[in-house]
Structure formats: C-alpha cells, structure tokens
Amino acid sequence: MKLEEFRQSLAANNPPAGLTPALTALWWDARGDWDKAHSHAQEDEGGSGAWVHAYLHRKEGDRGNAGYWYRRAGKSFCEKSLSEEWLSITQELLTS
C-alpha cells in the first residue's frame, strides 16, 4: 500500500484488511482514537510496535515512557513535530 492509499483509507470506518498491528495503530491514531491505537501497538512486540508505542506515549505527553519505547525500538528520542513523526513512521512501515 502506498502512503496516499493509506491516507485515503482514513475516510473509512475501519482500517484496511491486512495491515500490520503497528500500521493499524497509526491508522487509529490518525483517526483520533489513541486508545485503539495504543492497543494495536501493544499487539506488535517487535521493533515496529515499539516505535509506534514510543510515538503514542510522546503524543500523550509521557516522555519517560516514550523514552523507554524508543530504546526498545532502537531509535533516538524524536524531537520532530508529532505530525512529522507520524509521517516518517508510516512511510517507513509501508515500505518495509
């Protein structure tokens, strides 16, 4: 799936079938449902899930918890805007 298709899918009531848990989390986040996003991020125990988990806790304002998840993901703490980080993560996960 390409980024533009992913963005267009946000008009639907549910995420497209076949997305990874991390991408599903980003989909729900873009729809404004932090709780569903967090739930899906927790389903992915790998690096992608940890990265999305970090982003979500940063968005929540919990820098300490976010830092833990960035470390688990092998990523540096992000200082970009939340929208820039969402885009970076989404683009990378869509191409991997």
Secondary structure, DSSP 8 states (H G I E B T S, - for coil): --HHHHHHHTTSSS--TT--HHHHHHHHHHTT-HHHHHHHHHH--SHHHHHHHHHHHHHHT-HHHHHHHHHHHT-----S-HHHHHHHHHHHHHH-
